[in-house]
Each structure stands twice: as C-alpha cells, then as structure tokens.
Amino acid sequence: MFDDSNKPLSHLSDPYAAKANFDVNEKKLHSQGAPGLLYQVTNLLILVGIIAVIIVLVRIF
C-alpha cells in the first residue's frame, strides 16, 4: 500500500552495521557522557560566580 523506497534511510542495506553503529554510539555516550555537558556546567558556574561578584560589589558600595 505505501511505498517507502523514496524515503532516505527508510531501510538499511546492512542491519548488522546499523546495530554495530548503534552499539558504538551507546558505549561512547555511557563512557563520556552527553556531549557538551561539561561545557554547560562550566558556563553555569562562571555565570553564578559573576552574579556573586556583582552582589558582593553592590553590598560593599
């Protein structure tokens, strides 16, 4: 009834390669964590530090 032949990535030529790729990506995610997480945490800490410095300066002066 529906023809999926025109859709990109509708079917993979080698399902074992797709599973192997998924396993590699899953292992990388579990070993390294989400990409950019350390970057976001660092930016959050810098922002909190800047806000704390501004609050301290306002209370002093």
Contacts in CASP RR format, 6 or more apart in sequence:
PFRMAT RR
TARGET T0000
AUTHOR 0000-0000-0000
METHOD contacts of the structure
MODEL  1
MFDDSNKPLSHLSDPYAAKANFDVNEKKLHSQGAPGLLYQVTNLLILVGI
IAVIIVLVRIF
4 10 0 8 1.000
4 11 0 8 1.000
12 18 0 8 1.000
END
